[in-house]
Amino acid sequence: MTEPSYLTATRASYGTVAIDYAERYGNALASMPLTRAMPAAFAELVAPSRGGVSAGARCPLRDLTSS
């Protein structure tokens, strides 16, 4: 089964954007230890109450790019 051309184009564009983001923001959190630690702390707090499962969907790059 072949992939539709729009999926191939979308996959390629996501790959290009991911490379650009990695180059531009790859070390953005290096100087923000609290920001890096917060997801782990959150997961540690909520995981026991959810049987060891927790999830969060948020893009921290929004905070870095909005200023």
CHARMM-style PDB file with segment names, atoms N, HN, CA, C and O in Angstrom:
ATOM      1  N   MET     1       0.842  -1.178   0.000  1.00  0.00      PROA
ATOM      2  CA  MET     1       0.000   0.000   0.000  1.00  0.00      PROA
ATOM      3  C   MET     1       0.891   1.246   0.000  1.00  0.00      PROA
ATOM      4  O   MET     1       1.791   1.371   0.830  1.00  0.00      PROA
ATOM      5  N   THR     2       0.644   2.125  -0.896  1.00  0.00      PROA
ATOM      6  HN  THR     2      -0.088   2.023  -1.570  1.00  0.00      PROA
ATOM      7  CA  THR     2       1.440   3.350  -0.976  1.00  0.00      PROA
ATOM      8  C   THR     2       0.778   4.452  -0.155  1.00  0.00      PROA
ATOM      9  O   THR     2      -0.440   4.487   0.023  1.00  0.00      PROA
ATOM     10  N   GLU     3       1.618   5.337   0.329  1.00  0.00      PROA
ATOM     11  HN  GLU     3       2.607   5.308   0.185  1.00  0.00      PROA
ATOM     12  CA  GLU     3       1.147   6.448   1.150  1.00  0.00      PROA
ATOM     13  C   GLU     3       0.652   7.577   0.251  1.00  0.00      PROA
ATOM     14  O   GLU     3       1.279   7.868  -0.767  1.00  0.00      PROA
ATOM     15  N   PRO     4      -0.468   8.221   0.609  1.00  0.00      PROA
ATOM     16  CA  PRO     4      -0.933   9.370  -0.185  1.00  0.00      PROA
ATOM     17  C   PRO     4       0.121  10.479  -0.192  1.00  0.00      PROA
ATOM     18  O   PRO     4       0.857  10.649   0.780  1.00  0.00      PROA
ATOM     19  N   SER     5       0.187  11.216  -1.273  1.00  0.00      PROA
ATOM     20  HN  SER     5      -0.411  11.078  -2.062  1.00  0.00      PROA
ATOM     21  CA  SER     5       1.221  12.243  -1.421  1.00  0.00      PROA
ATOM     22  C   SER     5       1.124  13.338  -0.361  1.00  0.00      PROA
ATOM     23  O   SER     5       2.145  13.892   0.045  1.00  0.00      PROA
ATOM     24  N   TYR     6      -0.093  13.657   0.093  1.00  0.00      PROA
ATOM     25  HN  TYR     6      -0.923  13.207  -0.237  1.00  0.00      PROA
ATOM     26  CA  TYR     6      -0.206  14.696   1.117  1.00  0.00      PROA
ATOM     27  C   TYR     6       0.421  14.249   2.445  1.00  0.00      PROA
ATOM     28  O   TYR     6       0.956  15.075   3.185  1.00  0.00      PROA
ATOM     29  N   LEU     7       0.355  12.947   2.748  1.00  0.00      PROA
ATOM     30  HN  LEU     7      -0.079  12.276   2.147  1.00  0.00      PROA
ATOM     31  CA  LEU     7       1.009  12.454   3.963  1.00  0.00      PROA
ATOM     32  C   LEU     7       2.524  12.502   3.834  1.00  0.00      PROA
ATOM     33  O   LEU     7       3.220  12.846   4.790  1.00  0.00      PROA
ATOM     34  N   THR     8       3.028  12.165   2.677  1.00  0.00      PROA
ATOM     35  HN  THR     8       2.463  11.886   1.901  1.00  0.00      PROA
ATOM     36  CA  THR     8       4.467  12.242   2.438  1.00  0.00      PROA
ATOM     37  C   THR     8       4.948  13.674   2.574  1.00  0.00      PROA
ATOM     38  O   THR     8       5.981  13.921   3.194  1.00  0.00      PROA
ATOM     39  N   ALA     9       4.218  14.620   2.005  1.00  0.00      PROA
ATOM     40  HN  ALA     9       3.378  14.419   1.501  1.00  0.00      PROA
ATOM     41  CA  ALA     9       4.589  16.037   2.096  1.00  0.00      PROA
ATOM     42  C   ALA     9       4.502  16.535   3.533  1.00  0.00      PROA
ATOM     43  O   ALA     9       5.376  17.278   3.980  1.00  0.00      PROA
ATOM     44  N   THR    10       3.458  16.137   4.265  1.00  0.00      PROA
ATOM     45  HN  THR    10       2.748  15.533   3.902  1.00  0.00      PROA
ATOM     46  CA  THR    10       3.316  16.553   5.661  1.00  0.00      PROA
ATOM     47  C   THR    10       4.455  16.004   6.502  1.00  0.00      PROA
ATOM     48  O   THR    10       5.030  16.728   7.315  1.00  0.00      PROA
ATOM     49  N   ARG    11       4.786  14.741   6.317  1.00  0.00      PROA
ATOM     50  HN  ARG    11       4.319  14.153   5.656  1.00  0.00      PROA
ATOM     51  CA  ARG    11       5.882  14.114   7.060  1.00  0.00      PROA
ATOM     52  C   ARG    11       7.200  14.832   6.778  1.00  0.00      PROA
ATOM     53  O   ARG    11       7.983  15.070   7.698  1.00  0.00      PROA
ATOM     54  N   ALA    12       7.445  15.170   5.541  1.00  0.00      PROA
ATOM     55  HN  ALA    12       6.809  14.976   4.794  1.00  0.00      PROA
ATOM     56  CA  ALA    12       8.685  15.872   5.173  1.00  0.00      PROA
ATOM     57  C   ALA    12       8.730  17.263   5.803  1.00  0.00      PROA
ATOM     58  O   ALA    12       9.778  17.691   6.289  1.00  0.00      PROA
ATOM     59  N   SER    13       7.594  17.974   5.798  1.00  0.00      PROA
ATOM     60  HN  SER    13       6.743  17.626   5.404  1.00  0.00      PROA
ATOM     61  CA  SER    13       7.592  19.325   6.378  1.00  0.00      PROA
ATOM     62  C   SER    13       7.778  19.270   7.885  1.00  0.00      PROA
ATOM     63  O   SER    13       8.476  20.116   8.444  1.00  0.00      PROA
ATOM     64  N   TYR    14       7.171  18.292   8.561  1.00  0.00      PROA
ATOM     65  HN  TYR    14       6.604  17.605   8.107  1.00  0.00      PROA
ATOM     66  CA  TYR    14       7.388  18.144  10.005  1.00  0.00      PROA
ATOM     67  C   TYR    14       8.856  17.854  10.299  1.00  0.00      PROA
ATOM     68  O   TYR    14       9.418  18.378  11.260  1.00  0.00      PROA
ATOM     69  N   GLY    15       9.473  17.019   9.470  1.00  0.00      PROA
ATOM     70  HN  GLY    15       9.017  16.593   8.689  1.00  0.00      PROA
ATOM     71  CA  GLY    15      10.893  16.724   9.661  1.00  0.00      PROA
ATOM     72  C   GLY    15      11.753  17.964   9.511  1.00  0.00      PROA
ATOM     73  O   GLY    15      12.698  18.164  10.274  1.00  0.00      PROA
ATOM     74  N   THR    16      11.434  18.792   8.541  1.00  0.00      PROA
ATOM     75  HN  THR    16      10.666  18.630   7.921  1.00  0.00      PROA
ATOM     76  CA  THR    16      12.181  20.036   8.329  1.00  0.00      PROA
ATOM     77  C   THR    16      12.011  20.981   9.508  1.00  0.00      PROA
ATOM     78  O   THR    16      12.984  21.555   9.998  1.00  0.00      PROA
ATOM     79  N   VAL    17      10.770  21.142   9.964  1.00  0.00      PROA
ATOM     80  HN  VAL    17       9.979  20.676   9.566  1.00  0.00      PROA
ATOM     81  CA  VAL    17      10.506  22.025  11.102  1.00  0.00      PROA
ATOM     82  C   VAL    17      11.195  21.497  12.354  1.00  0.00      PROA
ATOM     83  O   VAL    17      11.750  22.283  13.123  1.00  0.00      PROA
ATOM     84  N   ALA    18      11.173  20.192  12.574  1.00  0.00      PROA
ATOM     85  HN  ALA    18      10.722  19.554  11.950  1.00  0.00      PROA
ATOM     86  CA  ALA    18      11.820  19.613  13.756  1.00  0.00      PROA
ATOM     87  C   ALA    18      13.311  19.905  13.762  1.00  0.00      PROA
ATOM     88  O   ALA    18      13.883  20.202  14.811  1.00  0.00      PROA
ATOM     89  N   ILE    19      13.934  19.823  12.617  1.00  0.00      PROA
ATOM     90  HN  ILE    19      13.469  19.581  11.765  1.00  0.00      PROA
ATOM     91  CA  ILE    19      15.373  20.124  12.523  1.00  0.00      PROA
ATOM     92  C   ILE    19      15.615  21.596  12.859  1.00  0.00      PROA
ATOM     93  O   ILE    19      16.528  21.913  13.621  1.00  0.00      PROA
ATOM     94  N   ASP    20      14.814  22.485  12.305  1.00  0.00      PROA
ATOM     95  HN  ASP    20      14.072  22.227  11.686  1.00  0.00      PROA
ATOM     96  CA  ASP    20      14.946  23.920  12.591  1.00  0.00      PROA
ATOM     97  C   ASP    20      14.747  24.206  14.079  1.00  0.00      PROA
ATOM     98  O   ASP    20      15.525  24.953  14.672  1.00  0.00      PROA
ATOM     99  N   TYR    21      13.709  23.616  14.690  1.00  0.00      PROA
ATOM    100  HN  TYR    21      13.077  23.009  14.209  1.00  0.00      PROA
ATOM    101  CA  TYR    21      13.466  23.815  16.122  1.00  0.00      PROA
ATOM    102  C   TYR    21      14.638  23.311  16.943  1.00  0.00      PROA
ATOM    103  O   TYR    21      15.077  23.982  17.877  1.00  0.00      PROA
ATOM    104  N   ALA    22      15.147  22.142  16.605  1.00  0.00      PROA
ATOM    105  HN  ALA    22      14.791  21.597  15.846  1.00  0.00      PROA
ATOM    106  CA  ALA    22      16.266  21.573  17.357  1.00  0.00      PROA
ATOM    107  C   ALA    22      17.489  22.477  17.280  1.00  0.00      PROA
ATOM    108  O   ALA    22      18.182  22.678  18.278  1.00  0.00      PROA
ATOM    109  N   GLU    23      17.753  23.016  16.104  1.00  0.00      PROA
ATOM    110  HN  GLU    23      17.190  22.853  15.293  1.00  0.00      PROA
ATOM    111  CA  GLU    23      18.899  23.916  15.947  1.00  0.00      PROA
ATOM    112  C   GLU    23      18.692  25.221  16.714  1.00  0.00      PROA
ATOM    113  O   GLU    23      19.623  25.737  17.333  1.00  0.00      PROA
ATOM    114  N   ARG    24      17.488  25.745  16.671  1.00  0.00      PROA
ATOM    115  HN  ARG    24      16.732  25.326  16.169  1.00  0.00      PROA
ATOM    116  CA  ARG    24      17.217  27.040  17.296  1.00  0.00      PROA
ATOM    117  C   ARG    24      17.000  26.942  18.806  1.00  0.00      PROA
ATOM    118  O   ARG    24      17.500  27.776  19.560  1.00  0.00      PROA
ATOM    119  N   TYR    25      16.255  25.927  19.248  1.00  0.00      PROA
ATOM    120  HN  TYR    25      15.849  25.249  18.635  1.00  0.00      PROA
ATOM    121  CA  TYR    25      15.845  25.855  20.651  1.00  0.00      PROA
ATOM    122  C   TYR    25      16.393  24.637  21.394  1.00  0.00      PROA
ATOM    123  O   TYR    25      16.008  24.391  22.537  1.00  0.00      PROA
ATOM    124  N   GLY    26      17.270  23.886  20.773  1.00  0.00      PROA
ATOM    125  HN  GLY    26      17.583  24.086  19.845  1.00  0.00      PROA
ATOM    126  CA  GLY    26      17.764  22.652  21.368  1.00  0.00      PROA
ATOM    127  C   GLY    26      18.336  22.812  22.763  1.00  0.00      PROA
ATOM    128  O   GLY    26      18.175  21.920  23.597  1.00  0.00      PROA
ATOM    129  N   ASN    27      18.997  23.921  23.036  1.00  0.00      PROA
ATOM    130  HN  ASN    27      19.128  24.645  22.359  1.00  0.00      PROA
ATOM    131  CA  ASN    27      19.584  24.155  24.351  1.00  0.00      PROA
ATOM    132  C   ASN    27      18.836  25.220  25.140  1.00  0.00      PROA
ATOM    133  O   ASN    27      19.357  25.726  26.134  1.00  0.00      PROA
ATOM    134  N   ALA    28      17.634  25.569  24.719  1.00  0.00      PROA
ATOM    135  HN  ALA    28      17.211  25.159  23.912  1.00  0.00      PROA
ATOM    136  CA  ALA    28      16.888  26.656  25.349  1.00  0.00      PROA
ATOM    137  C   ALA    28      16.614  26.398  26.825  1.00  0.00      PROA
ATOM    138  O   ALA    28      16.565  27.340  27.616  1.00  0.00      PROA
ATOM    139  N   LEU    29      16.436  25.150  27.203  1.00  0.00      PROA
ATOM    140  HN  LEU    29      16.476  24.385  26.560  1.00  0.00      PROA
ATOM    141  CA  LEU    29      16.122  24.839  28.589  1.00  0.00      PROA
ATOM    142  C   LEU    29      17.365  24.569  29.432  1.00  0.00      PROA
ATOM    143  O   LEU    29      17.248  24.274  30.622  1.00  0.00      PROA
ATOM    144  N   ALA    30      18.536  24.664  28.844  1.00  0.00      PROA
ATOM    145  HN  ALA    30      18.631  24.904  27.878  1.00  0.00      PROA
ATOM    146  CA  ALA    30      19.772  24.383  29.585  1.00  0.00      PROA
ATOM    147  C   ALA    30      19.935  25.306  30.782  1.00  0.00      PROA
ATOM    148  O   ALA    30      20.472  24.895  31.811  1.00  0.00      PROA
ATOM    149  N   SER    31      19.483  26.538  30.662  1.00  0.00      PROA
ATOM    150  HN  SER    31      19.047  26.871  29.826  1.00  0.00      PROA
ATOM    151  CA  SER    31      19.627  27.493  31.753  1.00  0.00      PROA
ATOM    152  C   SER    31      18.356  27.608  32.598  1.00  0.00      PROA
ATOM    153  O   SER    31      18.218  28.541  33.388  1.00  0.00      PROA
ATOM    154  N   MET    32      17.432  26.662  32.432  1.00  0.00      PROA
ATOM    155  HN  MET    32      17.545  25.903  31.789  1.00  0.00      PROA
ATOM    156  CA  MET    32      16.162  26.698  33.170  1.00  0.00      PROA
ATOM    157  C   MET    32      15.936  25.381  33.918  1.00  0.00      PROA
ATOM    158  O   MET    32      15.060  24.603  33.538  1.00  0.00      PROA
ATOM    159  N   PRO    33      16.711  25.121  34.973  1.00  0.00      PROA
ATOM    160  CA  PRO    33      16.584  23.839  35.658  1.00  0.00      PROA
ATOM    161  C   PRO    33      15.197  23.607  36.268  1.00  0.00      PROA
ATOM    162  O   PRO    33      14.715  22.475  36.276  1.00  0.00      PROA
ATOM    163  N   LEU    34      14.560  24.643  36.771  1.00  0.00      PROA
ATOM    164  HN  LEU    34      14.951  25.563  36.764  1.00  0.00      PROA
ATOM    165  CA  LEU    34      13.227  24.468  37.353  1.00  0.00      PROA
ATOM    166  C   LEU    34      12.216  24.097  36.273  1.00  0.00      PROA
ATOM    167  O   LEU    34      11.379  23.220  36.489  1.00  0.00      PROA
ATOM    168  N   THR    35      12.280  24.738  35.136  1.00  0.00      PROA
ATOM    169  HN  THR    35      12.960  25.450  34.961  1.00  0.00      PROA
ATOM    170  CA  THR    35      11.380  24.422  34.025  1.00  0.00      PROA
ATOM    171  C   THR    35      11.566  22.979  33.571  1.00  0.00      PROA
ATOM    172  O   THR    35      10.590  22.294  33.267  1.00  0.00      PROA
ATOM    173  N   ARG    36      12.809  22.516  33.524  1.00  0.00      PROA
ATOM    174  HN  ARG    36      13.602  23.073  33.771  1.00  0.00      PROA
ATOM    175  CA  ARG    36      13.082  21.125  33.144  1.00  0.00      PROA
ATOM    176  C   ARG    36      12.586  20.150  34.202  1.00  0.00      PROA
ATOM    177  O   ARG    36      12.144  19.051  33.866  1.00  0.00      PROA
ATOM    178  N   ALA    37      12.650  20.529  35.467  1.00  0.00      PROA
ATOM    179  HN  ALA    37      13.009  21.422  35.740  1.00  0.00      PROA
ATOM    180  CA  ALA    37      12.289  19.621  36.557  1.00  0.00      PROA
ATOM    181  C   ALA    37      10.780  19.503  36.783  1.00  0.00      PROA
ATOM    182  O   ALA    37      10.313  18.496  37.316  1.00  0.00      PROA
ATOM    183  N   MET    38      10.030  20.504  36.389  1.00  0.00      PROA
ATOM    184  HN  MET    38      10.409  21.321  35.956  1.00  0.00      PROA
ATOM    185  CA  MET    38       8.595  20.510  36.682  1.00  0.00      PROA
ATOM    186  C   MET    38       7.826  19.305  36.117  1.00  0.00      PROA
ATOM    187  O   MET    38       7.015  18.733  36.845  1.00  0.00      PROA
ATOM    188  N   PRO    39       8.036  18.894  34.872  1.00  0.00      PROA
ATOM    189  CA  PRO    39       7.284  17.721  34.387  1.00  0.00      PROA
ATOM    190  C   PRO    39       7.577  16.458  35.202  1.00  0.00      PROA
ATOM    191  O   PRO    39       6.664  15.679  35.478  1.00  0.00      PROA
ATOM    192  N   ALA    40       8.821  16.251  35.585  1.00  0.00      PROA
ATOM    193  HN  ALA    40       9.562  16.884  35.361  1.00  0.00      PROA
ATOM    194  CA  ALA    40       9.159  15.069  36.383  1.00  0.00      PROA
ATOM    195  C   ALA    40       8.520  15.148  37.766  1.00  0.00      PROA
ATOM    196  O   ALA    40       8.017  14.148  38.277  1.00  0.00      PROA
ATOM    197  N   ALA    41       8.538  16.330  38.370  1.00  0.00      PROA
ATOM    198  HN  ALA    41       8.946  17.143  37.955  1.00  0.00      PROA
ATOM    199  CA  ALA    41       7.918  16.499  39.684  1.00  0.00      PROA
ATOM    200  C   ALA    41       6.408  16.269  39.603  1.00  0.00      PROA
ATOM    201  O   ALA    41       5.827  15.618  40.471  1.00  0.00      PROA
ATOM    202  N   PHE    42       5.787  16.799  38.571  1.00  0.00      PROA
ATOM    203  HN  PHE    42       6.259  17.329  37.866  1.00  0.00      PROA
ATOM    204  CA  PHE    42       4.353  16.597  38.380  1.00  0.00      PROA
ATOM    205  C   PHE    42       4.032  15.116  38.232  1.00  0.00      PROA
ATOM    206  O   PHE    42       3.119  14.608  38.883  1.00  0.00      PROA
ATOM    207  N   ALA    43       4.776  14.426  37.384  1.00  0.00      PROA
ATOM    208  HN  ALA    43       5.518  14.838  36.856  1.00  0.00      PROA
ATOM    209  CA  ALA    43       4.534  12.996  37.162  1.00  0.00      PROA
ATOM    210  C   ALA    43       4.722  12.207  38.451  1.00  0.00      PROA
ATOM    211  O   ALA    43       3.970  11.273  38.729  1.00  0.00      PROA
ATOM    212  N   GLU    44       5.717  12.580  39.229  1.00  0.00      PROA
ATOM    213  HN  GLU    44       6.328  13.339  39.003  1.00  0.00      PROA
ATOM    214  CA  GLU    44       5.966  11.894  40.494  1.00  0.00      PROA
ATOM    215  C   GLU    44       4.796  12.081  41.460  1.00  0.00      PROA
ATOM    216  O   GLU    44       4.443  11.160  42.196  1.00  0.00      PROA
ATOM    217  N   LEU    45       4.201  13.264  41.456  1.00  0.00      PROA
ATOM    218  HN  LEU    45       4.488  14.012  40.858  1.00  0.00      PROA
ATOM    219  CA  LEU    45       3.081  13.538  42.351  1.00  0.00      PROA
ATOM    220  C   LEU    45       1.788  12.859  41.925  1.00  0.00      PROA
ATOM    221  O   LEU    45       1.057  12.354  42.777  1.00  0.00      PROA
ATOM    222  N   VAL    46       1.488  12.833  40.637  1.00  0.00      PROA
ATOM    223  HN  VAL    46       2.082  13.243  39.945  1.00  0.00      PROA
ATOM    224  CA  VAL    46       0.200  12.309  40.191  1.00  0.00      PROA
ATOM    225  C   VAL    46       0.228  10.826  39.845  1.00  0.00      PROA
ATOM    226  O   VAL    46      -0.816  10.175  39.870  1.00  0.00      PROA
ATOM    227  N   ALA    47       1.377  10.287  39.529  1.00  0.00      PROA
ATOM    228  HN  ALA    47       2.225  10.817  39.509  1.00  0.00      PROA
ATOM    229  CA  ALA    47       1.443   8.891  39.095  1.00  0.00      PROA
ATOM    230  C   ALA    47       0.868   7.913  40.119  1.00  0.00      PROA
ATOM    231  O   ALA    47       0.101   7.034  39.727  1.00  0.00      PROA
ATOM    232  N   PRO    48       1.195   8.014  41.404  1.00  0.00      PROA
ATOM    233  CA  PRO    48       0.632   7.045  42.356  1.00  0.00      PROA
ATOM    234  C   PRO    48      -0.890   7.078  42.406  1.00  0.00      PROA
ATOM    235  O   PRO    48      -1.520   6.032  42.564  1.00  0.00      PROA
ATOM    236  N   SER    49      -1.486   8.241  42.276  1.00  0.00      PROA
ATOM    237  HN  SER    49      -0.974   9.090  42.148  1.00  0.00      PROA
ATOM    238  CA  SER    49      -2.938   8.333  42.342  1.00  0.00      PROA
ATOM    239  C   SER    49      -3.617   7.847  41.067  1.00  0.00      PROA
ATOM    240  O   SER    49      -4.832   7.646  41.050  1.00  0.00      PROA
ATOM    241  N   ARG    50      -2.853   7.658  40.013  1.00  0.00      PROA
ATOM    242  HN  ARG    50      -1.867   7.821  40.027  1.00  0.00      PROA
ATOM    243  CA  ARG    50      -3.414   7.192  38.736  1.00  0.00      PROA
ATOM    244  C   ARG    50      -2.868   5.823  38.357  1.00  0.00      PROA
ATOM    245  O   ARG    50      -2.880   5.455  37.182  1.00  0.00      PROA
ATOM    246  N   GLY    51      -2.403   5.085  39.313  1.00  0.00      PROA
ATOM    247  HN  GLY    51      -2.394   5.384  40.267  1.00  0.00      PROA
ATOM    248  CA  GLY    51      -1.887   3.756  39.018  1.00  0.00      PROA
ATOM    249  C   GLY    51      -0.591   3.788  38.239  1.00  0.00      PROA
ATOM    250  O   GLY    51      -0.307   2.857  37.486  1.00  0.00      PROA
ATOM    251  N   GLY    52       0.200   4.829  38.397  1.00  0.00      PROA
ATOM    252  HN  GLY    52      -0.031   5.586  39.009  1.00  0.00      PROA
ATOM    253  CA  GLY    52       1.492   4.919  37.729  1.00  0.00      PROA
ATOM    254  C   GLY    52       1.439   5.537  36.346  1.00  0.00      PROA
ATOM    255  O   GLY    52       2.441   5.529  35.631  1.00  0.00      PROA
ATOM    256  N   VAL    53       0.284   6.076  35.950  1.00  0.00      PROA
ATOM    257  HN  VAL    53      -0.531   6.082  36.530  1.00  0.00      PROA
ATOM    258  CA  VAL    53       0.149   6.649  34.611  1.00  0.00      PROA
ATOM    259  C   VAL    53      -0.202   8.133  34.714  1.00  0.00      PROA
ATOM    260  O   VAL    53      -1.137   8.509  35.420  1.00  0.00      PROA
ATOM    261  N   SER    54       0.545   8.957  34.016  1.00  0.00      PROA
ATOM    262  HN  SER    54       1.305   8.651  33.443  1.00  0.00      PROA
ATOM    263  CA  SER    54       0.206  10.372  33.924  1.00  0.00      PROA
ATOM    264  C   SER    54       0.644  10.872  32.558  1.00  0.00      PROA
ATOM    265  O   SER    54       1.574  10.336  31.956  1.00  0.00      PROA
ATOM    266  N   ALA    55      -0.026  11.890  32.082  1.00  0.00      PROA
ATOM    267  HN  ALA    55      -0.782  12.326  32.571  1.00  0.00      PROA
ATOM    268  CA  ALA    55       0.326  12.454  30.786  1.00  0.00      PROA
ATOM    269  C   ALA    55       0.006  13.941  30.784  1.00  0.00      PROA
ATOM    270  O   ALA    55      -0.923  14.394  31.453  1.00  0.00      PROA
ATOM    271  N   GLY    56       0.786  14.684  30.028  1.00  0.00      PROA
ATOM    272  HN  GLY    56       1.541  14.316  29.485  1.00  0.00      PROA
ATOM    273  CA  GLY    56       0.524  16.104  29.869  1.00  0.00      PROA
ATOM    274  C   GLY    56       0.829  16.491  28.440  1.00  0.00      PROA
ATOM    275  O   GLY    56       1.801  16.015  27.856  1.00  0.00      PROA
ATOM    276  N   ALA    57       0.010  17.346  27.880  1.00  0.00      PROA
ATOM    277  HN  ALA    57      -0.780  17.733  28.355  1.00  0.00      PROA
ATOM    278  CA  ALA    57       0.231  17.762  26.500  1.00  0.00      PROA
ATOM    279  C   ALA    57       0.344  19.277  26.459  1.00  0.00      PROA
ATOM    280  O   ALA    57      -0.657  19.989  26.538  1.00  0.00      PROA
ATOM    281  N   ARG    58       1.559  19.755  26.337  1.00  0.00      PROA
ATOM    282  HN  ARG    58       2.372  19.177  26.273  1.00  0.00      PROA
ATOM    283  CA  ARG    58       1.803  21.195  26.284  1.00  0.00      PROA
ATOM    284  C   ARG    58       3.159  21.415  25.631  1.00  0.00      PROA
ATOM    285  O   ARG    58       4.089  20.635  25.838  1.00  0.00      PROA
ATOM    286  N   CYS    59       3.264  22.443  24.869  1.00  0.00      PROA
ATOM    287  HN  CYS    59       2.509  23.077  24.701  1.00  0.00      PROA
ATOM    288  CA  CYS    59       4.527  22.736  24.190  1.00  0.00      PROA
ATOM    289  C   CYS    59       5.246  23.853  24.924  1.00  0.00      PROA
ATOM    290  O   CYS    59       4.793  24.997  24.877  1.00  0.00      PROA
ATOM    291  N   PRO    60       6.354  23.564  25.603  1.00  0.00      PROA
ATOM    292  CA  PRO    60       7.071  24.624  26.322  1.00  0.00      PROA
ATOM    293  C   PRO    60       7.698  25.646  25.378  1.00  0.00      PROA
ATOM    294  O   PRO    60       8.021  26.754  25.807  1.00  0.00      PROA
ATOM    295  N   LEU    61       7.874  25.305  24.119  1.00  0.00      PROA
ATOM    296  HN  LEU    61       7.611  24.406  23.771  1.00  0.00      PROA
ATOM    297  CA  LEU    61       8.470  26.258  23.180  1.00  0.00      PROA
ATOM    298  C   LEU    61       7.574  27.465  22.965  1.00  0.00      PROA
ATOM    299  O   LEU    61       8.055  28.534  22.590  1.00  0.00      PROA
ATOM    300  N   ARG    62       6.272  27.306  23.199  1.00  0.00      PROA
ATOM    301  HN  ARG    62       5.881  26.438  23.504  1.00  0.00      PROA
ATOM    302  CA  ARG    62       5.361  28.442  23.075  1.00  0.00      PROA
ATOM    303  C   ARG    62       5.817  29.566  24.020  1.00  0.00      PROA
ATOM    304  O   ARG    62       5.804  30.740  23.650  1.00  0.00      PROA
ATOM    305  N   ASP    63       6.216  29.192  25.237  1.00  0.00      PROA
ATOM    306  HN  ASP    63       6.226  28.239  25.538  1.00  0.00      PROA
ATOM    307  CA  ASP    63       6.664  30.190  26.206  1.00  0.00      PROA
ATOM    308  C   ASP    63       7.959  30.867  25.738  1.00  0.00      PROA
ATOM    309  O   ASP    63       8.163  32.058  25.969  1.00  0.00      PROA
ATOM    310  N   LEU    64       8.810  30.113  25.093  1.00  0.00      PROA
ATOM    311  HN  LEU    64       8.644  29.145  24.905  1.00  0.00      PROA
ATOM    312  CA  LEU    64      10.094  30.653  24.669  1.00  0.00      PROA
ATOM    313  C   LEU    64       9.983  31.541  23.443  1.00  0.00      PROA
ATOM    314  O   LEU    64      10.801  32.438  23.244  1.00  0.00      PROA
ATOM    315  N   THR    65       8.967  31.292  22.620  1.00  0.00      PROA
ATOM    316  HN  THR    65       8.302  30.563  22.782  1.00  0.00      PROA
ATOM    317  CA  THR    65       8.848  32.027  21.365  1.00  0.00      PROA
ATOM    318  C   THR    65       7.874  33.186  21.439  1.00  0.00      PROA
ATOM    319  O   THR    65       7.798  33.982  20.503  1.00  0.00      PROA
ATOM    320  N   SER    66       7.118  33.303  22.540  1.00  0.00      PROA
ATOM    321  HN  SER    66       7.180  32.656  23.301  1.00  0.00      PROA
ATOM    322  CA  SER    66       6.092  34.339  22.594  1.00  0.00      PROA
ATOM    323  C   SER    66       6.632  35.698  23.031  1.00  0.00      PROA
ATOM    324  O   SER    66       5.918  36.697  22.940  1.00  0.00      PROA
ATOM    325  N   SER    67       7.860  35.756  23.496  1.00  0.00      PROA
ATOM    326  HN  SER    67       8.440  34.945  23.570  1.00  0.00      PROA
ATOM    327  CA  SER    67       8.391  37.048  23.949  1.00  0.00      PROA
ATOM    328  C   SER    67       9.066  37.800  22.838  1.00  0.00      PROA
ATOM    329  OT1 SER    67       9.566  38.904  23.054  1.00  0.00      PROA
TER     330      SER     67
END
